[in-house]
Amino acid sequence: MYSRGRFLFGIGVGSLREEAKVLGVDFDHRWTQAKDSVLAMKELWTQDQSEYHGRYYGFPPLYCYPKPATHPYPPIILGGNSPNVFKRIVAWGDGWIVNVTLERVAEARAEIERLCQRTGRDPSSVEISVMGVPPDPEAIESYRDAGADRMILGLESALDDQDLPEMERLAERFL
């Protein structure tokens, strides 16, 4: 509601067993647990009266409001480079977010299209977001040509007092 529908729900599962243990994550099945979380949230977001009974999460019939501004729910963008990431995205996600090369973006787009065709899903419904793209028009166009839908520009500065002015310069240049 506060973002008026501009929210993208990025999901990653981490790679540190110790961190997962502290947070109550079943490390060996963390993607299964993440999927269960997402399916529970989709139920809450899309149904007037929601009920869910999964492997990790469950709840009896209940009402959950307010609903997301984006219908039917915010885009669910999965991170990672595991061998099954594209199968997961096509099955229960809406996109992929990662920091990769142009070649990997092109390979990913082809694999997503292949999996979508196999499952009957529209390939254009799956977005690819690439982080760390240089703030250069040619680089942006190259990533777009390779199949990326969203480019998240990398900042040259790592100093807090310089980040906001740099973001303002990028906004003036590209928006």
JOHU-V371523 format. One record per run of one state. SS is the DSSP state (a for helix, b for strand, c for the rest). FROM is the first residue (numbers start at 1). LEN is the number of residues. If there is no record, write none. Layout:
BEGIN
SS | FROM | LEN
SS | FROM | LEN
END
This chain:
BEGIN
c | 1 | 7
b | 8 | 4
c | 12 | 5
a | 17 | 6
c | 23 | 4
a | 27 | 20
c | 47 | 2
b | 49 | 5
c | 54 | 4
b | 58 | 6
c | 64 | 11
b | 75 | 5
c | 80 | 5
a | 85 | 8
c | 93 | 2
b | 95 | 4
c | 99 | 3
a | 102 | 18
c | 120 | 3
a | 123 | 3
c | 126 | 1
b | 127 | 7
c | 134 | 3
a | 137 | 10
c | 147 | 3
b | 150 | 4
c | 154 | 6
a | 160 | 15
c | 175 | 1
END
